[in-house]
Amino acid sequence: MYRALVFFDLDGTLLDNDKNVPQANIDAIQQLKENNILPIISTGRNIFEINYVLKATGINTVVSANGSYIQYEGKKLKAESISKSIIEDLIDFAEKQGDGDAIGFYNNETFAITKANKLTRENYKLLRLKANVDPSFYMTNEVNFINIFNTDKDKLYQDAFKGKLSVVRNNPKALDTMKWGISKQSGIKALVNATGMQNIPTYAFGDQLNDLEMFDEVDYPVSMGNGNKINKEKADFVTTSNMDDGIPNGLRHYGLIK
C-alpha cells in the first residue's frame, strides 16, 4: 500500500519553460518512489505527446487529456469517447466563427486537425509536433479529447455545448474540450476508486485553470509560484516556480522527500 499519491500537472509545473523535465524534478520523483509514494502525471496532454516525460521520470500512471484517458502502471484503465454526432455539431459551430476555428482531434495514440492556421502552427511548433490535416479523422478513429483553436471564445463554446462538452481554457491558443463532466477531478476520482486507494493522502501540483477541479479532489493542493492567481488562492501551499525547484520545494514542505 502506498503512503501517498502525488499528482503532477506538466506544462508550467513538472516541466520547465522549454518543455523538459529538470533533473531536480527527476531526482525528487525517484525519492518519492523510494519512500513508497506513487507519482502520477495529471495533464491536459495525451499519452503519445508525453512519452519522453514518462521515459525521463519512470512514471507509468497517468491521468491524461484532462481525465479523458487514464492508465495505471502502464495499462489502460479507462477512456472516455466523444460521440460522432457531438463532434459534427462542434465542427459546424466552429466553421461559423469568423474564418472558422480549427479543431484538433486526439486519442492516446495520435491526433489530426481540421485545418492549419496561425494558431495551430504556433501551438504545434511549441509542442514539437507535426499536425496532420484530416477533417474526417473522427469518422475512423476514437476521439477522447479535442482542442478548439481560438483565443477568446471560452464562454461562447461553453454556453453552446453545455451538457454535451466540458470546455476549459488551459492554452492561450486553444480550448481543452472533453466529454461533459470529464476533468482532471473526475479522472483522479476514477483512478483512485478503481485501484482501491481511497484512504491514501493525496497531493496535487498545478498552475492553470484546468487544475482547479483537480485541487478540489485532493487533500493538499499545491500551486506553483508561476501559477494563475486563482490557483494560488485555492492552494493549501504555494511553492516556488517551475523554473526555481518548485516541485522539490513543495514536496519537502510536506515531508514527502528530504
N, C-alpha and C positions, 0 to 999 in steps of 0.2 A: 504494500500500500504506500502510495506517495505521501510525503509530508505536506506538500502544497502543489498547486498548479499556478503557473505564471504565463499569462497571455501577452504576446508582443505584437503590436502593430509593426509594420515595416517602414514605409516611407515617412521620414521625419522622426522616426523612433528608433528601431533597431538598425536602420541603415543610415549612413552619413549622407551628405548632400550630393555625393556622386553616385549614390545607389549601391555602395559597397558596405560590407559588414566590417566595422572596425575590429581590430584584433582584441581590444579590451572587451568588446561585447562577446566575441567568441570565447575568450577566457572565462568570462562571467557565466556563460551558459554551461561550460564544462564544469564549473564549480557547482552549479545548480544540480547537474546530473549526479555528481559525486555526493551531494547532500540529499539524494533521493527526492529531488523536486523536479517535476515534469515541466520543461519549457515547451510552449505551444505558440505557433505563429497564428495570429488572427489578423487577416488582411483583406483589403478590397481587391487585391490581385488574385489571379488564378494560378493553379498549380504549375502549369507549363512556364509561367513567367518567372517563377521563383526557384527553379531547380538549383541555380547557383547558390542561393541562400541556404537551401536545405543541405547542400553538399558542404558548404563552409561551416555551418553550425552543427551539423549532425542531428538537427531536429527533424522528426518524421511524423509529428502530429500537427495537423493544420486545420484551422477554420478559414477557408478561403472564399473569395468572391463575396465578402460581407455576409458569410453564413450560408451561401448557396451550395457550397460543396465542402464536405468535411471528410478528412481522412484521419485514422487513428493508427499509429505505429506503421505508417506507410500503406495502409489498406483503406479503400473507400468505405466510409461508414454511412454517409447519407448524401443525396444530391437532390436539389430542387430544380424542376424543369419549368420553363415559361412556355405557355401554350402557343401554338402557331397562330391562333385567332387573335390573341392579345398582341403578339408581335406584329401582325398585319395591321391592326388598328394603330399601333405605335408608328409604324412606317408611314402610314397615310397621314397621321397627325404631324410627324416630323417634316414631311415633304411640303406641308403648308406653311412652314415657318420661314419667311423671307426667302432666301436662296435654297432652303431645305437643309435641315440639320442632318449631319451624318450620324449613323448608328453603328456601333460595334457589337457583334455577337460573340459570346465566349462560352466555352466549356472547359473542363480541366485539361484538355489536350491541345486545343488550338483556338483560333479566332478568325474573323473576317469582318470587313466593314462594307457598308452600302455604297460609300463613295469616299474619295480622298479630297481633303481641302486643307486650308492653312492649319486649322486646329488639329486635325488628325496627324498631319506631317510633324508638327511640333511635338505632339504628345508621344508618338512612337519613336521619334528620334531620341527623346529624353529617356525612354524606357528601353532603348536599344533593340527595338522590334521592327520587323518588316511586315507591314499590313497588306494582306491580300484583299482586293476588292471583289466581293462576291455577294450581291444583294439577295441571292437565293440561298445563302448558306443555311438559314434556319429551316429550310424545307427538307434537308437531308441530314442535319446534324442536331443533336440535343443542344439546347441553349439554357445554361444555368444563370447567366448574368449578362447584362447589357450596359454599354456606355452610350449616352446621348450627348453629342458634341455641341455645346454652346457654352456661353459664359455667364448668362444672366436670366435663364428661363426656369429656375427652380420651381417657383410656385405655379407657373403655367402648367408644367407637366405633372406636378403633384396633384393639382386640382383636377386635371383632365383624366388622370388614371387612378384616382383614389379608389381603393377597394380592389384594384387589379394589380398595381405595381407599387413597390416601395421605392421612392426616389430620394436620393440624398447627395449633396454636394461634397465631394471629397477631393476634387481635382478642379482647378480653375478653368480647365478646358472642357470638362465633361461631367455629366451627372451619372453617378453609380445607380444602377437600376436593377432591382431584384423582384422576384415574385412577392406579392403582397404579404406583409407580415414577416418577411425574412430580413434578418440583420445579423450583425456580429453577436448581438444578445441571444437571438434565437439559436444561432449556431453553437454558441458556448453551452447553452442550456441542453441542446440535443446531444452534444458530445458528453457532457457530464452525466446526464441521465442514462445514456446508452452504455456507458462504461462503469456505472455504479459508483461514481466518485462524488456523490452529492455532499458528503460531510467533510470534504477536504478544503482547507482555506484556499481562497482564490485571489490572485493579484492580476492587474492588467496595466500595461503601459501603452499610452496613446497620445496623439497630438491634435486630431482633427474631429470634425463633426460626426463622421461615421463611427467614431469611437465612443460617443456619448452613451449609446444604448449598451455597449459593452461595459462601460463604467457602472451602469445600473445593475448589471448582473453579478459583478464580482464583489468580494468583501473589501478589497483595498484597491481603488482606482488610483493610478499614478499618472499625472500629466507631465509631459516633457517641458523643459524650460522654454522651448521654442513653440509650445502648443498654443492652440486657439484660446482666447480669453475665457470662453465658456467652459472648455475642458479644465482649465486651471481652477475655475470656481467650483467645479463639481468634484475635483480630485480630493482624495484623502491626503495626498502629498504631491508637491511639485518638485521634481528633480531638476538637474541641470539639463542643458540642451543635448540634442543628439550628436552635436559636434564637440561636446565637452563632458564625455563619460557619463551621460545621463542614465544609461542602463545600469552600469555597475554601482553608481552612486545611489540610485533608487533601491537596488537590491540590498545594498549594505544598510540603508536606512531601516529596513525591516529585519535585518539579521539573517537574510537568506543566503548571503555569501559573506566572506571576510574581506 
